[in-house]
Amino acid sequence: MSPAPEAVRPRVQVHRGTVKVAAYWFHPAILGEAEARRRVLEAWRPGATVWALAGGHLLKLATPGLCAVESAPGLPLVLESGVLTSAPLSPKERERLAPPVDAVVLVHAGIARMYGPWELRQVDPGAWLDVSEWRHVSVKGLGAPPPPVKVALEPVPPPTRERFGPGVPALAPEAERMLARMAGREVPAVREGFFARLRRAFRPQTEGAPGSTLAPRRAGWLDWVRSMFSVTTNAASTSGTSAQPAEPQGPGALEQLKEWMLRNTLLGQLVGQRKGDYLRHLFELFEEGNLDEALRHAIPLGKDLDARAKLALGVPGPRETLRIQPRGRGGAAQTFGGGPAVFDALRERYRETFRRLEREGRIDEAAFVLAELLDAAEEAVSFLERHGRFLLAAELAEGRNLPPGLVVRQWFLAKDVERAVAIARRSGVFADAVLRLEKTHPTQAQALRLLWAESLAEAGDWPRAVDTAWPVASARHVARAWVERGIQAGGMGGAKLLARLALGFPDGFGAARKDIQTLLSDDTPLRAPERLSFATELLRESASDARSALLVPTVRALMRDEAVEGLPSNAKLLQQLHALKDPALAALRTDLPTPRPSTRESWAASPDLPNVRVWMDRSHAGAHAVHDAVVLPGRRVLLALGEAGARLVGPDGRTLAGFDVPAFSLVLSEQGNRALALARRGDPWRVSRLDLMERRASHWCDLELEAWAPTYDGERWFTAARNTVSMVDTLAAEPRSLWRVPDVGGTVLLMAVDAKHLSFLVLHLTPAQVFERVERWCYELPGGPVLRGREDIKSLRESPASLALTPDGEAMVGRIVVSEELDLGPWPYLAPVVTRRFHLPTFHDSNRVGEVRTNSWRVTRFQKDELHTAVLRDSANHARATVEFSGTPPQVVRLTEDWCVVHDLFGRVVWLDLHSGEVHRVPVV
């Protein structure tokens, strides 16, 4: 090829490092035609196109993506200002070439050539496939795609005026228009003309208020009302909303103009007269006892005055709906005006009306006055419950967003047990609801308590299930089964239940005797926390012969643990046990140790200890690829082996159980006795349930998933799919949603959850599928979920290369920048830029970079060549452990506050105990 007139010799011949590739060029003269076509087909993805260019094949990708140049399948091209270039061009080189938009610049044999879009010829890569030997085979579908997750709790619509019974009349047209204007809603185009409104405003006062059938009989009312409507900064709030108002920003130009006109023009007089006539008419209706008409014209009041609210002009506009607004009315906050005097006068009339309706037995209408006119929703719920209107009370409590415990109580009294339990599980307010019921309905409180205990037992939280059901003496035979399951599970909870079994049942001492002897005679430090838990529960139980028989061996076991170096001191508990004055302990009192300080800090609290280093080469490879791994109580490890299933491994490396379900990802319950195994099946994921106590597994469902929380509480699991975040009920026979955010506006990238918080990151793209921003959402779970924060990550201009998120919302979003001058060896360079609780580090000289975080720990993972390194650091940024793997597969890291697991597809598994600093290697055979 001879150089074209526009050809130049660029200073840099190819891109270097990691670049965002938009296309690849394959040269058959170097690769061979067959190999070039094979690479094109291998790199092709839906949406990509193939073009013939310069004797080779140009593959344009559907979406640009990051790629290391040295590992690219062909010559990478980067899109710069609408032009595909195979090398970074300087401004002068680009000016000499002058490529138009959609052109391609190839650097070949040291010369840069520009090819216009008219020189590209599209190629159908399907023609390269030889299908002459293929034969047609009839296929049968595998079934319909998985159905969407059902919504278990559809929101209850707020009660309308009609729901409070036929005694509550429809709102008067004048009141509808007045409320529409005061709520800030847009007034439809069909309205009264200006001159008609002006004539009506100047009607003689003897004609009465607009829409009134009664003439005014007291001139004093009008004078008082007009005096209240002089322009003032104090106003009576009528928004009726419980939402917190926005921060005051000062009056705008239009608001200042309106205020000036009200003070200095005829408009102020017209507005005051219009409102005065309306309010005078309303007071006359109450004075005459015409309650039906009064309720039609009554204006709802808020609980508090709002000095920031804007004064409504009072121009009539139609109301959109008669429905009570549980969250307040939309639009800017506006008030009726008149100051505190009007507010108090209306409140007094409404209270008198409520008392009169109650005396007359018009319960629903009286509740309407409380809920809608006085904005006393909780009082209205109590009033309705007192008069047996349980269903309406429940609808009002939920529609007005009253405390979840109160909502559960009302639905339970309304005999909708399923909805009450679903709301209690969603919000975690069983305890609050039981306490609310115990005060007035003890029988119903016991029933709800047992449903609560059953829910805990189904989730595998047997200690809490037993504690919850224990006050109900008639249900202890049911709790006996949960006690035995908890003992079988072991750990500190199992030791606590062992004491409960020995002392809480007539035959319990004999049934628990062997296990108690095993626990107390074991002298290994590993079970010392269990002995402490057993002794603590023993101290709480009431005196009995069985407890006296257990005190001496328990105290001896604690005294033996007290002498072990490195264990926490038990002396305080020992003194409490001796204070019981039990005769059996008299001989041991002289040997009672004095409290001593701990002789050794825990590993997590000792930053001066040396960095633990772990090296794993190819000789440590296992027999199976490990896709995920989690640590269970008792130092057991659950491994996800892909299509080979899941495997439970004991502390000594022996296989305890195998689960024949596909497992590529694991979601562990907080109790450590349940897990979900996930395996992708095309677009959906197959979800299986693992019972680690019964050692059984079963297929549960197929779900569409884009992101999910890595843990769950045994009942509620947070997932994301199709712009929707859901709380999935894992105890249901088929998946159902207890709560959801129907549209977060983008794709959920990452989720994190604990007992109190839920956080997730949302990626927003433009209509052209170009990065726009990343947004963080934070929820508070107790009594909710309740949204506590939502904001964009600032200073982020492109898709992040690394993400980390903690449940309370601390986010790390990393960018990769290639630096040829900076040689840092295997360590990444972190340059954090903190905006509130966001971290925006930049990683240099790394091919693959990732970070995992908790509140107290973080693990930075990076790769250089075939060396994969994970560095564990504490909250003070001290390096505590370094785990290095050699080989091709990258590391996978799982991190909690208690342990850190590092593994790869070679079957190499290492986990660190973050309390003791011990390192455990798990053989995969």
GUGUTOR-960041 format. One record per residue (C-alpha): residue in three letters; z, y, x. Coordinates in steps of 0.5 Angstrom, whole numbers, plus 2048, in hexadecimal, padded with zeros to 3 digits. Example, Ala and Ser with C-alpha at 12.3 -4.5 7.8 and 13.67 -1.06 7.14 Angstrom:
REM GUGUTOR-960041
ALA8107F7819SER80E7FE81B
This chain:
REM GUGUTOR-960041
MET800800800SER7FE807803PRO80380C801ALA8028117FBPRO8018187FCGLU8088197F9ALA80B8147FDVAL811816802ARG816812807PRO81D813804ARG823813809VAL82780D805GLN822807803VAL8278047FEHIS82D8057FAARG8348027FDGLY83A8007FBTHR83B7FF7F3VAL8378037EELYS8358037E7VAL82F8007E7ALA82A8017E1ALA8247FD7E4TYR8227F87E9TRP81B7F77ECPHE8197F07EFHIS8147EF7F4PRO8107E97F4ALA80D7EA7FBILE8147E97FDLEU8177E47F8GLY8117E07F6GLU80E7E17EFALA8127DB7ECGLU8197DD7EFALA8187E47EDARG8167E27E6ARG81D7DE7E6ARG8217E47E8VAL81E7E87E3LEU8207E37DDGLU8277E27E0ALA8287E97E0TRP8257EA7D9ARG82A7EC7D4PRO8287EE7CCGLY8257F57CCALA8227F57D3THR81B7F67D4VAL8167F37DATRP8117F87DDALA80B7F67E2LEU80C7FB7E8ALA8097FC7EFGLY8077F57EFGLY80E7F27EDHIS8137F27E7LEU8177F87E4LEU81D7F57E0LYS8207FB7DCLEU8277F97DAALA8297FB7D3THR8307FE7D5PRO8318007DCGLY8377FD7E0LEU83A7FD7E6CYS8387F87ECALA8397F77F3VAL8327F87F7GLU8337F37FCSER8347EE7F6ALA82E7F07F1PRO8297EB7EFGLY8247F07F1LEU8227F77F3PRO8277FC7EFLEU8258027ECVAL82A8087EALEU82880D7E4GLU8288147E7SER8268197E2GLY8228157DEVAL81E8127E4LEU82080B7E7THR82080B7EESER8218057F3ALA82580A7F8PRO8298107F8LEU8248167F9SER82681D7FCPRO8248237F8LYS81F8257FDGLU81C81D7FCARG81C81E7F5GLU8198247F5ARG8138227F9LEU81281C7F4ALA8138207EEPRO81481A7E9PRO81381B7E2VAL8188187DDASP8188107DCALA8148107E3VAL81680B7E8VAL81780C7F0LEU8178067F4VAL8188067FCHIS8148007FFALA812800806GLY816806808ILE81280A803ALA81480D7FCARG80F80D7F7MET80F8107F0TYR80C80C7EAGLY80B8107E3PRO80D80C7DDTRP80580B7DBGLU8058077E1LEU80A8027DEARG8077FC7DAGLN80C7F87D6VAL80C7F07D7ASP80F7EB7D2PRO8137E67D6GLY8137E17D1ALA80C7E07D3TRP80F7DD7DALEU8127D77D6ASP80E7D17D6VAL8107CE7CFSER80A7C97CFGLU80F7C37D0TRP8147C57CBARG8147C27C4HIS8167C47BDVAL81D7C27BBSER8207C37B5VAL8277C67B5LYS82D7C77B0GLY8327CD7B0LEU8397CC7B2GLY83B7D07ACALA83D7D77AAPRO8407DC7AFPRO8477DD7AFPRO8497E17A9PRO84D7E87AAVAL8547E87AALYS8577E97A3VAL85B7EF7A2ALA8627EC7A0LEU8657F379EGLU8607F779APRO8637FE799VAL866800793PRO86380678FPRO86880B78EPRO86A80C787THR866810782ARG86981577DGLU86780F778ARG86B80A77CPHE87180E77AGLY87080C772PRO86D80F76CGLY87281576CVAL86F818772PRO86981C770ALA86381E774LEU863824778ALA86182A775PRO85A82D777GLU85E83377AALA86382F77EGLU85D82B781ARG859831783MET860834786LEU86282E78AALA85B82D78CARG85B83478FMET862834792ALA86082D795GLY85B830799ARG85582C796GLU84E82E795VAL84D83178EPRO84682E78BALA84083378AVAL841833782ARG847838781GLU84883E77DGLY84484477FPHE84784A783PHE84784F77DALA84984A778ARG84F84977DLEU85085177EARG850852776ARG85584C775ALA85A84F77BPHE85A856777ARG85B853770PRO86185676CGLN86785376DTHR868851766GLU86384C766GLY86784876AALA866843770PRO85F840771GLY85E83A76DSER86583B769THR86683A762LEU86C83E762ALA86D846762PRO872849767ARG87884A764ARG87C84D769ALA87A85376EGLY87F852773TRP87C84B775LEU87684F777ASP87985477BTRP87E84F77FVAL87884B780ARG873851782SER879853787MET87984C78APHE87284C78CSER872853790VAL86E851797THR87484E79BTHR8748497A1ASN87984479DALA87683F799ALA878839795SER874833798THR87082F793SER86D82A798GLY871824796THR87082179CSER87581D7A1ALA87081E7A7GLN8728227ADPRO86E8297ADALA86A82B7B2GLU86C8307B7PRO86B8377B5GLN86583A7B9GLY8668417B6PRO8628447B0GLY85A8447B1ALA85684A7B0LEU8548487A8GLU85C8477A7GLN85D84E7AALEU8588517A5LYS85A84D79FGLU8618507A1TRP85F8577A2MET85B85779BLEU861854797ARG86585A79AASN86085F799THR85B85E794LEU85B85C78DLEU85A85578FGLY862854790GLN863857789LEU85E852786VAL86184C789GLY86884E788GLN86784F780ARG863849780LYS868845783GLY86E84877FASP86A847778TYR86A83F77ALEU87183F77CARG874843776HIS87083E772LEU873838775PHE87A83B775GLU87983C76DLEU87783576CPHE87D83276FGLU88283776CGLU87E835765GLY87F82E766ASN87882C766LEU87982776CASP87282476BGLU86E82B76CALA87382D771LEU872826775ARG86A827774HIS86B82E778ALA87182D77DILE86F82E784PRO872829789LEU87782B78EGLY878829795LYS87F828798ASP87F82E79DLEU87C83579EASP8778357A3ALA87683C7A6ARG87083A7A9ALA86C8397A3LYS86783D7A0LEU86784179AALA86283E795LEU85E843791GLY85F83F78BVAL85783F789PRO856839784GLY853833787PRO85282C783ARG857827786GLU854821789THR85981B787LEU85F81B783ARG862816788ILE86881778BGLN867819792PRO86C814796ARG86A81879DGLY86981F79BARG863822798GLY85D82479DGLY85B82A7A0ALA85F8307A3ALA8668317A0GLN86683679BTHR86C838796PHE86C83B78FGLY870841792GLY87684578FGLY87B843794PRO88283F794ALA88484278DVAL87D83F78APHE87F83878DASP88683878BALA88483A784LEU87F835783ARG88482F786GLU889831781ARG88483077BTYR88282A77EARG88982777FGLU88B829778THR884826775PHE88681F779ARG88D81F776ARG88A82076FLEU88581B770GLU88A816772ARG88F81776DGLU889816768GLY88880F76BARG88181276EILE88280E774ASP87B80E777GLU87A815775ALA880817779ALA87E81377FPHE87881777FVAL87C81E77FLEU88081B785ALA87A818789GLU87481D788LEU877824786LEU87E82478AASP87B81F790ALA88181B790ALA87E814790GLU883810793GLU88881378DALA882811788VAL88280A78BSER88A80978APHE88980C783LEU884807781GLU887801784ARG88E803781HIS88A80377AGLY8867FC77CARG87F7FF77DPHE87F7FB784LEU8777FB784LEU876802783ALA87C803788ALA8787FF78DGLU87280278DLEU87580978DALA879807794GLU873804797GLY86E809795ARG87280F797ASN87480C79ELEU87B80B79DPRO87F8077A2PRO87C8007A3GLY8837FD7A2LEU88380079BVAL87C7FE799VAL87E7F779BARG8847F7796GLN8807FA791TRP87B7F5791PHE8807EF791LEU8837F278BALA87C7F2788LYS87C7EB789ASP8767EC78DVAL8797E8793GLU8727E6797ARG8717EE798ALA8787EF799VAL8787EA79FALA8717EC7A2ILE8747F47A2ALA87A7F17A5ARG8767ED7ABARG8717F37ACSER8777F87ADGLY87C7F47B0VAL8817F67ABPHE8847F07A8ALA88B7F27AAASP88B7F97A7ALA8887F67A0VAL88E7F17A0LEU8937F67A1ARG8907FA79CLEU8917F4797GLU8987F2799LYS89B7F8796THR8987F778FHIS8957F078EPRO8987EB793THR8957E5790GLN88E7E8791ALA8907EA798GLN8927E379AALA88B7E1797LEU8887E679CARG88C7E47A2LEU88A7DD7A1LEU8837DF7A1TRP8847E37A7ALA8877DD7ABGLU8817D97A9SER87C7DE7ABLEU8807DE7B2ALA8807D67B2GLU8797D67B1ALA8787DB7B7GLY87C7D67BBASP8827DB7BCTRP8877D67BAPRO88D7D97BDARG88C7E07B9ALA88A7DB7B3VAL8917D87B3ASP8957DE7B4THR8917E17AEALA8927DB7A9TRP8997DA7ABPRO89D7DF7A6VAL89A7DB7A1ALA89E7D57A1SER89A7D179CALA8947D17A1ARG8987CE7A7HIS8947C77A6VAL88E7CB7A7ALA8907CE7ADARG8927C87B0ALA88B7C67B1TRP88A7CD7B4VAL8907CC7B9GLU88D7C57BBARG8867C87BDGLY8897CE7C1ILE88E7C97C5GLN8877C57C6ALA8847CB7C9GLY8897CC7CEGLY88B7D37D1MET8907D87D0GLY88F7D77C8GLY88F7D07C8ALA8967D07CCLYS8987D57C7LEU8967D17C1LEU89A7CB7C5ALA8A07CE7C4ARG89E7D07BCLEU89D7C87BBALA8A37C67BELEU8A87CB7BAGLY8A47CC7B4PHE8A37C57B1PRO8A87C07AFASP8A47BB7B3GLY8A17C07B8PHE8A67BE7BEGLY8A47B77BFALA89D7B97BEALA89D7BE7C4ARG8A27BB7C8LYS89D7B87CDASP8997BE7CEILE89F7C27CFGLN8A27BD7D4THR89B7BE7D8LEU89B7C57D8LEU8A27C67DASER8A17C17E0ASP89B7C47E2ASP89D7C87E9THR8967CB7EAPRO8957D27EALEU88F7D27E5ARG8937D07DFALA8997D57E1PRO8967DA7DBGLU8967D47D6ARG89D7D37D8LEU89F7DA7D7SER89B7DB7D0PHE89F7D47CEALA8A67D77D0THR8A47DE7CCGLU8A37DA7C6LEU8A97D67C7LEU8AD7DD7C7ARG8AA7DF7C1GLU8AC7D97BDSER8B27D97B9ALA8B87D47BBSER8B87CD7BAASP8B97C67BDALA8B27C57C0ARG8B27CC7C3SER8B97CA7C7ALA8B67C47C9LEU8B07C87CCLEU8B37CE7CFVAL8B67CA7D5PRO8AF7C77D8THR8AC7CE7D6VAL8B17D27DAARG8B07CD7E0ALA8A97CD7E0LEU8A97D57E0MET8AE7D57E6ARG8A97D07EAASP8A47D57E8GLU8A87DB7EAALA8A97D87F1VAL8A17D87F2GLU89E7DD7F7GLY8997E17F3LEU89B7E07ECPRO89D7E67E8SER8A57E67E7ASN8A87E27E1ALA8AF7E57E2LYS8AF7E97DCLEU8AD7E47D7LEU8B27DF7DAGLN8B87E47D9GLN8B57E57D2LEU8B67DD7D1HIS8BD7DD7D4ALA8BF7E27CFLEU8BE7DE7CALYS8C57DB7CBASP8C27D47CAPRO8C87CF7CDALA8C27CB7D0LEU8C17D07D5ALA8C87D17D7ALA8C77CD7DDLEU8C17D17DFARG8C47D87DFTHR8C67D87E6ASP8BF7D67E9LEU8BC7DC7E5PRO8B87E07EATHR8B87E87EAPRO8B17EB7E8ARG8AD7EC7EEPRO8A77F07F0SER8A07ED7F0THR89F7EB7F7ARG8987EC7F7GLU8937F07F3SER88D7ED7EFTRP8867ED7F3ALA8847F27EEALA8897F77EFSER8897F67F7PRO8837FA7FAASP8857F9801LEU8837F2801PRO87D7F0805ASN8767EF801VAL8757E87FFARG86E7E5801VAL86B7DF7FETRP8647DC801MET8607D87FDASP8597D5801ARG8547D07FESER8597CA800HIS85E7CC7FAALA8587CB7F5GLY85A7C77EFALA8567C27EBHIS8557C77E5ALA8537CE7E4VAL8587D27E2HIS8567D77DDASP85D7DA7DBALA8647D87DCVAL86B7DB7DAVAL8727D97DBLEU8777D67D6PRO87F7D67D6GLY8817D07DBARG87C7D27E0ARG8777CE7DCVAL8707D07DDLEU86A7D07D7LEU8637D07DAALA85D7D17D7LEU8577CC7DAGLY8517CE7D5GLU84E7C97D2ALA8537C47D5GLY8587C77D1ALA85F7C97D2ARG8647C67D6LEU86C7C77D7VAL86F7C67DEGLY8767C57E0PRO87A7C97E5ASP8797C37EAGLY8717C37E9ARG8717BD7E4THR86D7BD7DELEU8717BE7D8ALA86C7BE7D2GLY8647BF7D1PHE8617C27CBASP85A7C07C9VAL8587C77C7PRO8537CC7CBALA8577D17CEPHE8547D77D2SER8597DC7D1LEU8617DB7CFVAL8657E07CALEU86C7DE7CBSER8727DF7C6GLU8787E37C8GLN87C7DD7C7GLY8787D97CCASN8777D37C7ARG8717D57C4ALA86A7D77C6LEU8637D87C4ALA85D7D57C8LEU8577D97C7ALA84F7D77C9ARG8497DA7C8ARG8447D77C3GLY83E7DC7C3ASP8407E27C0PRO8477E07BDTRP84D7DD7C1ARG8507D67BFVAL8577D77BESER85C7D17BFARG8647D17BELEU8687CD7C3ASP86F7CB7C1LEU8727CA7C8MET8787C77C5GLU8757C27C1ARG8707C17C6ARG86A7C17C1ALA8647C67C0SER85F7C77BAHIS8597CB7B9TRP85B7D27B5CYS8557D67B4ASP84F7D97B6LEU8507E17B7GLU84B7E77BALEU84F7EA7BFGLU84D7F07C4ALA8547F17C7TRP85B7EE7C5ALA8637EE7C7PRO8647E97CDTHR86B7E87C9TYR86E7E77C2ASP8747E67BFGLY8737E07BCGLU8717E37B5ARG86D7E97B7TRP8677E97BBPHE8637F07BCTHR85B7EF7BDALA8557F47BDALA84E7F27BAARG8497F77B8ASN84C7FD7B9THR8527FB7B5VAL8597F97B8SER85D7F47B4MET8647F17B3VAL8627E97B2ASP8677E57AFTHR8677DF7B3LEU86C7DB7AFALA8667DB7A9ALA8627D57A8GLU85C7D97A9PRO85C7E07ACARG85E7E67A8SER8607ED7AALEU8667F07A9TRP8647F77ABARG85E7FA7AEVAL85B8007B0PRO8548007ADASP8508047B2VAL8528077B9GLY84B80A7BAGLY8498057C0THR84B7FF7C4VAL8527FD7C5LEU8527FB7CDLEU8597F97CEMET85F7F87CAALA8677F77CCVAL86D7F67C8ASP8747F47C8ALA87A7F47C3LYS87A7FC7C2HIS8737FE7C4LEU86B7FD7C3SER8668017C7PHE85F8007C8LEU8598047CBVAL8528057C7LEU84C8067CAHIS84780C7C7LEU84080C7C8THR83B8117C6PRO83580F7C1ALA83180D7C7GLN8368087C9VAL83880D7CFPHE83F80D7D1GLU8438137CEARG84B8127CFVAL85080D7CFGLU85680E7CAARG85D80C7CATRP86180A7C3CYS8688097C3TYR86C8067BDGLU8748047BCLEU8757FE7B9PRO87C7FD7B6GLY87B8007AFGLY8748017B0PRO86F8007B3VAL8708087B4LEU86A80C7B8ARG86E8107BDGLY8698127C1ARG8618137C2GLU85D8177C7ASP8578167CCILE8588157D3LYS85681B7D7SER85281C7DDLEU84E8157DCARG8468167DCGLU84480F7DCSER8468087DAPRO84C8067DEALA84B8007E3SER8537FE7E2LEU8587FE7DCALA85F7FD7DCLEU8647FF7D6THR86B7FE7D4PRO86E7FD7CDASP8718047CDGLY86A8077CFGLU86A8087D6ALA8638077D8MET85F8077DFVAL8578087DFGLY8548077E5ARG84E8097E8ILE84A8067EEVAL84780A7F4VAL8438077FASER84580B800GLU841809806GLU84680D80BLEU84C80A808ASP84E80480BLEU855801808GLY8547FA80APRO8577F6804TRP85B7FB801PRO8588007FBTYR8598077FBLEU85D80A7F5ALA85C8117F4PRO8608127EDVAL85F8187E9VAL8648187E3THR86381B7DCARG86981A7D8ARG86A8137D8PHE8638117DBHIS86180F7E2LEU85A8107E4PRO85A80D7EBTHR85380C7EFPHE8528067F3HIS84E8067FAASP84B8007FDSER84C7FB7F8ASN8477F67F5ARG84C7F47EFVAL8527F87EEGLY8577F77E8GLU85E7F97E6VAL8637F67E2ARG86A7FA7E0THR8707F97DCASN8767FE7DCSER8797FC7E2TRP8737F87E6ARG86C7F97E8VAL8677F47EBTHR8617F77EFARG85B7F27F0PHE8567F37F4GLN8507EF7F8LYS84D7F07FFASP8487EB800GLU84B7E47FFLEU8527E77FFHIS8557E87F9THR85C7EB7F9ALA8617ED7F4VAL8677F27F6LEU86D7F27F2ARG8717F97F2ASP8777FB7EESER8788027EAALA87A8057F1ASN8738037F4HIS8767FE7F9ALA8727F87FAARG8767F27F8ALA8717EC7F9THR86A7EB7FBVAL8667E57F9GLU85F7E47FDPHE85A7DF7FBSER8547DD7FFGLY84D7DB7FBTHR8487DD7F6PRO84C7DD7EFPRO8507E47EEGLN8577E47ECVAL85A7E47E5VAL8617E77E5ARG8667E77DFLEU86C7EB7E0THR8737EC7DBGLU8797EF7DDASP87C7E87DFTRP8767E57E3CYS86F7E67E6VAL86A7E07E6VAL8647E17EAHIS85E7DB7EAASP8577DA7EALEU8517D57E8PHE8537D17EEGLY8597CF7EBARG85E7D27F0VAL8647D57ECVAL86A7D97EFTRP86F7DC7EBLEU8757E17EDASP87C7E17EALEU87D7E97E9HIS8847E87E9SER8867E37EFGLY87F7E57F3GLU87E7DD7F3VAL8777DB7F4HIS8747D57F0ARG86E7D17F2VAL86B7CD7ECPRO8677C77EEVAL8617C67E9VAL85F7BE7E9
